[in-house]
């Protein structure tokens, strides 16, 4: 997909996505066999439920049908949310990942796995889990220290309510 088409699609679709209370995170046109697929990824601070996805999908489909932004050939439109292990690239992504475990690749080299505690304009405060019985430690990361960041999936994490109940027992 040319940058020109990508920019044109973003300009066309972003106002519709925003009007639905969502952020347009990504647009991609892929070839799958003989078909083309337009993938649109949306999100919001509170997430996007199935009803919101269906509403924005209908609005995008109607807008695309009335324009030639995708050309004459047939295509499928897929609208969804970012995956569980999404990369964090924008300030709002870090805010939405508060309380989540994140793997950071640092600009100076090395990796850090830590839980985001707070986010401000300059960077974030994280909690680095303790190893081998040691207590967790807090650390400050400036945004310029972060080369890449990706949310990690946690299968056995206890939420705050579970921890509180354990402490009271």
HELIX and SHEET records of a PDB file:
HELIX    1   1 UNK A    3  UNK A   19  1                                  17    
HELIX    2   2 UNK A   50  UNK A   65  1                                  16    
HELIX    3   3 UNK A   91  UNK A   96  1                                   6    
HELIX    4   4 UNK A  143  UNK A  145  5                                   3    
HELIX    5   5 UNK A  160  UNK A  168  1                                   9    
SHEET    1   A 3 UNK A  23  UNK A  32  0                                        
SHEET    2   A 3 UNK A  35  UNK A  43 -1                                        
SHEET    3   A 3 UNK A  75  UNK A  80  1                                        
SHEET    1   B 5 UNK A 137  UNK A 142  0                                        
SHEET    2   B 5 UNK A 123  UNK A 128 -1                                        
SHEET    3   B 5 UNK A 111  UNK A 119 -1                                        
SHEET    4   B 5 UNK A 101  UNK A 106 -1                                        
SHEET    5   B 5 UNK A 146  UNK A 151 -1                                        
END                                                                             
